[in-house]
Amino acid sequence: MNLFSAMEIASSGLSAQRQRLNALSSNLANARTTRTPEGGPYKRLDPIFQAVPVATRFSDLVNEKAAQAAHVVTVPEIRQDQAPPQTLYDPNHPDANEEGFIQLPNVNVVQEMVNLITASRSYEAGVNVMKTLGGMARSALTIGS
């Protein structure tokens, strides 16, 4: 694996975590949204991560095991969580049914905050990897001088 493959892998992780942070932010922002254009309460968004092998290069063919081990991260889709909505008794709410219950999104704020912290830490780790790779590239350029 070369330096550019490492950067490609690290940047794919950054991109995936950014999409995860966006989905988590949307979940938190809509944790109490009872009405959507589709009808019903907001449904929690869940990004799906997928590992995809790094494009094969001639140099990778020399070390086949290294080529097979290198993967980038993609987010092929962001699914709506199909868990049932939460119900709450609030007869004065405009979206309450005839029994006085409203349907709230299937968003657990505590779980989303934990996921947000995890995604943030993963993003920070990816940034540190990119900084380290940049420093390695600069050091490699000064070897010949």
Secondary structure, DSSP 8 states (H G I E B T S, - for coil): --HHHHHHHHHHHHHHHHHHHHHHHHHHHTTT----TTSSS---EEEEEEEEE----HHHHHSHHHHHH-EEEEEEEEEE--S--EEEE-TTSTT--TTSEEEE-S--HHHHHHHHHHHHHHHHHHHHHHHHHHHHHHHHHHTT-
